[in-house]
C-alpha cells in the first residue's frame, strides 16, 4: 500500500486532467503521474465521412486552437486531391499562413496573459483568489490591457478570413474559398479603428522585454524549476530556419545532436511509434530508433526555438540569438523558459502578419488547384502548442476509412509527466500536509506546456478539483477541494 495525493482536475489548462502523487510508507514520493481521463472518439467517428468534410469536422476537437486542426486537415486533403504544398496558388498559401499566424498569435496571448502570468506575477505560493486575469489587471493594468487586445487582434484576423472567431471555414481541399478584401487589409494595417499590426509588433517587443526583465530578477527558480533533459521536435525550413506552417521535421537530443534529420512530412510514419499506458487515455509518441524510454520529445515554443537555427523575421531573430546565448548554444531544457520562447514566437507572428498584410498577393482571386486523386494524405503543422500531425486514408468513394491524429499535447505527454515527478520529489517529498502552494507548483509545471487536453482526447463534461492524501494503510488523512 502507498499513500496518494490526488489533484483532480488540473486547472487553468484547456480541458481536464488529474495528477496522482504516490508516497511510500515513510512519506517520501515514490512516483507521480499526469492522468488524462478524457476520452477522444474523433479518429473513429470521422470514418465514413467524405474527405472534404474533414477540415470542418476536426476543428470541433477544440475551441482554443481549431484553426490548427482546420489547416492540418486541409493540408492532408490537398494531397487527397493531388495538390502538394508547392502546387497551391500563392494567394492560397499566404491566406492560410496569415490565418495560421493569427491563430498562434492569439493563442500565445491567451496562454501567457490569462493562464501563465498569474503564476509569474504572484509567485508559487499565491492564493487561488490571485491566480486569474482579474487579479493581473488589478496588479498590472497595462499588461492585462495589452494582452487582451493582442488576443483580440489575432481573433479578428481569424474572423476576417474564416467568417467566425471560432470554428469558421477558410481552407478547402486544394485551396481557400474566399480572398482578403482591401478594406479588411486596411482595417489591420491602420490604427484608426483598432490597434493595428505595427502596434502588435511594438507590444510584442514590450512583452519580450517584460519576460527578460522578469528572468533577470528571478533567474534561479526559473532556471531550475522542472529542469530535466529531453529531446526536442519541430518543423524547420530547408536551411534550418523556424517554420510554423510547412517544413521538415527535425528532432535533437538534450545535447543538441540530431535524432531526426529534417525528414519530409509524408515519411513521419517510418520514424514514429505511439506507446500506451493503462493509466491514461493519451498516448506516448516516440522515435522508433531510440525506443520509448529515450525517444520522446518536447514540442512547442521551447522545442521550436531549440531546433531552429534562425528566425526569418529580424526582430524575433535577434531575440532568438539572445535566447540561445543564455544556454551557450546548447538546447534549453528549463521548463519555465517556455514562456520566454512563447513571447518570442508571438513577436515573430506579429512580424509575419505585417509582411503578409502589405503583400498584394493576399488580395488575389486565384484560390483553387486540383490534381489527380490519391488515397492518402498527411498534414503536419506547428500548432501553438507544438507539432500537430493529421493522417487520413480514403476509399474510392472518397470516404475516410482511417484517421490518426498526433496532437501537440500528446507529444508532450512524457515531458509533462517528468515535470510532475520533478515537482513532486522536490516539493512534496516527506510532507504530510497538502498546501495550495504545493499543489500550485505541480500545476505551474504542467501549465508551462499550455496543454490542450481536449485536443489530446476530446472530452465531454467537467469536474471539480478534489485533493486527497492517504496514509500507507490507505486511510484518508487529509482532503482539500478547489473550485
MOTA-V215304 format. One record per run of one state. SS is the DSSP state (H for helix, E for strand, - for the rest). FROM is the first residue (numbers start at 0). TO is the last residue. If there is no record, write none. Layout:
BEGIN
[[SS FROM TO] [SS FROM TO]]
END
This chain:
BEGIN
[[- 0 1] [E 2 7] [- 8 12] [E 13 13] [- 14 16] [E 17 22] [- 23 27] [E 28 34] [- 35 40] [H 41 44] [- 45 48] [E 49 49] [H 50 60] [- 61 64] [H 65 79] [- 80 83] [H 84 86] [- 87 88] [H 89 121] [- 122 126] [H 127 129] [- 130 131] [H 132 138] [- 139 139] [H 140 161] [- 162 169] [E 170 171] [- 172 173] [E 174 175] [- 176 180] [H 181 188] [- 189 195] [H 196 216] [- 217 217] [H 218 223] [- 224 225] [E 226 226] [- 227 229] [E 230 235] [- 236 239] [E 240 241] [- 242 246] [E 247 251] [- 252 256] [E 257 262] [- 263 263] [H 264 269] [- 270 270] [E 271 274] [- 275 282] [E 283 286] [H 287 293] [- 294 295] [E 296 297] [- 298 299] [H 300 306] [- 307 308] [E 309 309] [- 310 312] [H 313 325] [- 326 332] [E 333 333] [H 334 356] [- 357 358] [H 359 362] [- 363 366] [E 367 367] [- 368 374] [E 375 382] [- 383 384] [E 385 393] [- 394 397] [E 398 405] [- 406 406] [H 407 410] [- 411 411] [H 412 427] [- 428 434] [H 435 446] [- 447 450] [E 451 451] [H 452 456] [- 457 463] [E 464 469] [- 470 474] [E 475 481] [- 482 482]]
END
